[in-house]
């Protein structure tokens, strides 16, 4: 088990969260490559990349009745414990979305409530405003009536049709010099999420991803979501793997 492994830095015991009990050092192998699938064909892949010691991305996939739910978060590298912020935000957002959609909430309302609750969960991690874990956030839901996306920061949502040219559903929250202008954390303002809905005219997939993923929108997507997620992540690694990279695909 991971909790019994020896720390690569001091030889101490590694805790279940991937940090050493003794020196507090992050373990490079922890969450280096993750894959997740749910019923209905949705899948996600997250990789540490080639230049980072820790995978500070997180993803969550869930199903609630006729809805498929995905959340992707990217820990802000300048903050302490960014991977913890991302994990807490992704898990909280997905859980709230599932509960609200099962209760019959409109997807727009469920998405907005989920990101606010995720933001509060990340704020609770802070030792002080100056020691505040932080992350970006993007969530998406797909159901019979269409797809919806909600975001804070520069994690992204795209529509990828089975054939033809895809489209961006989100817009980065960035300011001058492309600096991040919005995130979740105790040193951020109360989340003011933006939500976008789309009714596709044919089959395809909703893609949720972190900002290191670069790909051509003019492409034909394979039939298998997991293979396509692997392909997207591996493309980012071949391009240099400068950052953690995560891709979640939800079929429509």
Secondary structure, DSSP 4 states (H G I P E B T S, - for coil): -GGGSBPTTTS-BBPTTSBBTTT-PBPTTTTSEEEEE-TTS-EEEEE--SS-SS--EEEEEEEETTEEEEEEEEE-TTSTTHHHHHHHHHHHHHHHHHHHHHTT--HHHHHHHHHHHHHHHHHTT-SBTTB--EEEEEEEEEETTEEEEEEESS-EEEEEESSSB-EE-----B-GGG-B---EETTSPPP--EEEEE--SS-EEEEEE-TT----SB-PPPS-HHHHHHHHHHHHHHTT--S-EEEEEEE-
